[in-house]
Amino acid sequence: MTIASTTSPYILPANALSLLHRLNEQRVEYVLIGDLAAALHGCPPGEPTVVVVPARFQRNLDRLARVLRSIHARGRGADATADAPTLTATGLRALGHWRLYGDFGALDIDFEPPATAGHLDLFENARRMTLSAEVEAEVAAAADLLRIAEMRQGPRDATLLPALRAALERSTVSAR
């Protein structure tokens, strides 16, 4: 269940806002996760990569593929060999986690982050946040970001875990 819209004190980088605006214009259903989502919960900012967990239904994948083609998305890092013909709903359906770079910077698409069952699992506790005058997004709950980070145990997670625990504690105290 989505909680009522709130405004975050953290301001996302302009390229991230532009990318999210483009996703919203095409009505792509997604939940924002990663460092940007954690920063929106009060954690120290990290990577400016937009990380989304999109819904996997056909119409949504068609919309997502259209956005990816329009921003000239291409693979980055280990995914650098990815090219435009893969940017179709059928191509996206086969992916688990894809690291891309396009006109608005880095974008990761992760259909099933660690310790989750994907979009519906995260959407249930997500909070709709106003990120700018033109952009609202479903942002994963701090508790969900925490369980992803605990399972992933990446290099940034050592810094992120205590900050997410503190964010979760703050949200628990304010809910009382």
PEURTA-V284948 format. One record per residue. RES is the residue in one small letter. PSI is psi in whole degrees, -180 to 180 (999 if undefined). Layout:
# PEURTA-V284948
((RES:PSI) (RES:PSI))
This chain:
# PEURTA-V284948
((m:132) (t:133) (i:156) (a:152) (s:137) (t:164) (t:135) (s:144) (p:-21) (y:134) (i:120) (l:153) (p:150) (a:-41) (n:-35) (a:-43) (l:-40) (s:-41) (l:-46) (l:-37) (h:-43) (r:-43) (l:-43) (n:-39) (e:-37) (q:4) (r:38) (v:130) (e:124) (y:165) (v:132) (l:130) (i:-166) (g:-167) (d:-37) (l:-42) (a:-42) (a:-41) (a:-35) (l:-21) (h:6) (g:6) (c:157) (p:137) (p:145) (g:-130) (e:137) (p:15) (t:131) (v:123) (v:120) (v:150) (v:100) (p:154) (a:147) (r:12) (f:154) (q:-51) (r:-39) (n:-40) (l:-37) (d:-45) (r:-45) (l:-45) (a:-39) (r:-43) (v:-45) (l:-41) (r:-39) (s:-26) (i:10) (h:44) (a:140) (r:158) (g:153) (r:157) (g:-133) (a:-19) (d:15) (a:-17) (t:-8) (a:142) (d:177) (a:-40) (p:-24) (t:-16) (l:63) (t:165) (a:-40) (t:-44) (g:-41) (l:-36) (r:-31) (a:-9) (l:153) (g:-59) (h:126) (w:130) (r:119) (l:164) (y:136) (g:-164) (d:-25) (f:21) (g:-157) (a:139) (l:127) (d:135) (i:122) (d:105) (f:-26) (e:81) (p:157) (p:143) (a:17) (t:167) (a:20) (g:-156) (h:-54) (l:-38) (d:-46) (l:-36) (f:-33) (e:-39) (n:3) (a:158) (r:131) (r:121) (m:142) (t:118) (l:-22) (s:-180) (a:-29) (e:-9) (v:125) (e:151) (a:151) (e:121) (v:130) (a:145) (a:151) (a:-39) (a:-38) (d:-40) (l:-37) (l:-46) (r:-32) (i:-48) (a:-39) (e:-40) (m:-40) (r:-44) (q:44) (g:176) (p:-40) (r:-22) (d:-28) (a:-36) (t:-38) (l:-37) (l:-51) (p:-36) (a:-40) (l:-38) (r:-41) (a:-41) (a:-41) (l:-41) (e:-43) (r:-42) (s:-33) (t:-42) (v:-43) (s:-22) (a:-18) (r:999))
